[in-house]
Amino acid sequence: MNYYPFFFELKDKMALVVGGGKVAQRKVETLLAYGSLVNMVAKRLTSRLEELVEKGEVHYIGKDFDEKQLDGVALVFAATDDKRLNHKVSEAARMRGMLVNAVDQPEDCNFIVPAIVRRGDLVIAVSTTGKSPALAKMLRERLELQFGYEYEIFLVLIGKLRKKILSMGYSQEKNSRIFNEIVRSDIIKALEEKNLRRVEEIFQEILPPDISVKDIFMDLDVLDTVGGVL
């Protein structure tokens, strides 16, 4: 298989998860974390999934899979311990041109789920194209150590700053120079060291004098976000 990597916006999109064990639970929790709506089909549910159903965070729609349950669904996970059932779910979904993942059955998948490192808006995905989930997990663990929460803070700051810079009417060349100097500077290192004063100093060294660094930090509670983490 040769998979094309892409990021899919899940907010308010419906996902169907067939299965109610620990694997299905992990899929559901990840889907909810990315804003998906979740329907579940399973003969039995873990205690955690029962809790999510009781809270109304997951919609339990029955014990047995039926093709009609695919109506209005954006993507499907077949996560049971019954390979024949997983294949049946996959076949029905693919007949409708839908995205489907069958756990540990690559031949029944038209998409796979990578190992994910997330630091706010920074998302790093690792895949071995299904050949070694264990290696993908190991690489994810290494990346988690390499990319700390200072990257999340950095993206909060640069996101606000980017809007300000683009509104100033500078040339594209000047904008590019500013952004490249920022990402190649020691700002992330200073954030890792919890040295907010140094962060401000670096911004002052790079930014044009008509942009106030303090305004950037204070805009939309960015300063509170940084302070809360630091």
Protein Blocks (a to p, Z undefined) as FASTA:
>chain_A
ZZddddddfehpacddedjbfklmmmmmmmmmnopacddddfbdcfklmmmmmnopaccf
bjbdcfklmgopabdcdfbfbfklmmmmmmmmmmnopacddehilklpcbdcdddddehj
accdddeehmammlmmmmmmmmmmmmccklmmmmmmmmmmmmmmmmnopafklmmmmmmm
mmmmmklmmmmnopaklmmmmmmmmpcfkbcfklmmmgghlmmmmmmmZZ
